[in-house]
Amino acid sequence: MSGKQVIYINGEFVDAADAKVSVYDHGLLYGDGVFEGIRAYNGRVFKLKEHIDRLYNAAKAIALDIPLSKEQMSEVVLESCRKNGIADGYIRLVVTRGVGDLGLSPMKCPKATVFCIAATITLYPQEMYDNGLKVMVSSVRRNKATIVDPQVKSLNYLNNILARIEADRTGAAEALMLTEDGLVAECSADNLFIVRNGEIWTPPIHLGILDGITRSTVIALAQENGYTVKEKEFTLFNAITAAECFLTGTAAELIAVTELDGKVIGSGRAGDVTKALLSAFQDHTKGNGAKI
């Protein structure tokens, strides 16, 4: 990114220092809104349509009316990249309930707030992709889909943040979250996969996890490359005794887990399946996406 950063907010681009929301915005007061984290690679915004679709589906689920069409919102993302000179980077697209009063009712919020930040991104260092991450198991259980469905990528991320606090305190790179029943769900900011007996397993969406776009992409790439992928329930035992374990997410892409709750996974380094899928994913990002 070169020059002064500008942010899209409610129909205009302003200097980052002037990009502000009201203290009466329900996104701030109550975490009432939705967001997307999106990557740009090589002058293209990766899976832009899928991200926009997920944003609008999440908004529909919480009865949030977005004041832009999907086409207009896509252009907001692309123009944000252009104005900030982003060819490779990260985009944060946010829609809040908008300005209201101190009451809970969204009926007092006549118009949503929309803003978009396009910036560079700091990735994990290469040594972590080679040696893998140390992940701890959080005492914080993942929200149940019947209470606050994690498929809604909402601004209320407190469930994830509480798990992340535990990871930070223990020096772990990520926190694995279990369901109320003790099944593996996902990490605080990433989906999780394991490799067992030559098969790739990942928890199903109904357990209360985000339907990750990187997750879906990796599943498709794995199947195209001849791997058997199963979306199935499994326990911490299955993860600890797996041949390989890896995480997927917009920021992390695909990265190995080589230690889980102090126990070494597999060889203690990124495994062959993990490395093959990371290579396939990186090749896939090079030429796919909406041109900036």
C-alpha positions, 0 to 999 in steps of 0.5 A: 500500500502506498500513499495515504490510506482511504476508507470507504464509509457510507458512500464516500472515501475519506482519509483513514483518520476521518473514517468514524462511526457514531457512538450511537451505532448499534454495531459499536453498542451491541455488536449488531452487524456482519462482516467479511474478511477477504483476500486479494492476490496478484491484482484479483480479489479472491472469491469475491462473489462467495464473500459477498453472498455470505455477507448478504446471507448473514445480514438476511439472517439477522434482518439487516437491510444492506443499502447497496446491491451486491454489485454495488458492494462488490465495486466498493471492495474493488474500488477500495483496493484501487484507491489504496494500491492493493494488489495483494492484501486484506479487505475488511467489509463491515455492515452495522445496524447503523445509528440508533439510540441506547435501546436494543430495538433495531427499529430505531436504526433507520439505515445501516452503516457500511465501511470497507478497509483495504490494507496490507496483511501480516502473515505467519512467518514461513517457519511456522508453515514448515514447523506448524503451530502450537494450539491450545484447547480452550475452556470456552465452548463454541456457541451453539447454532441454536443460540447464536449461529456461528454461520452468521459472521457477526460483529459480536465475536466475544465467544472467539475473543475469550478463547483467543485470550486464553491462547495469548496467555499460554503463548499458543498461536491459536485456540481450539474450541469444542462444542458443549458436548466436547466434540471438535468445532473450530479454532477462534479464527480458523477451521480445522482439518485432520488427516487419519488413515489417508482420509481428511476429516473436518467438522460439519457445519451443523456443529456450530462453525463458520462455513469458511470460504477457504475451508470450502475451497480446500475441500474442493481442491483436496477432492480434485487431487484424489483425497477422500474428504469427510465432514464428520464429528470427531473428538479431541482424541482423534485430533491428537492422534491424527497423522496431520492437522491443519487450519484454514482461514482467509488470513492463515490460508492453510497452515499445519498444527504440530502441537495440540494441548502440549502433545505433538501431532504426527511428525511434529512438522507440516505433513505431506498432505498439508504441504500438498494442499497448501501448494494447490491452494496457492496455485489456485489463488494466482489466477482466480478472482475478480480483477481489481 
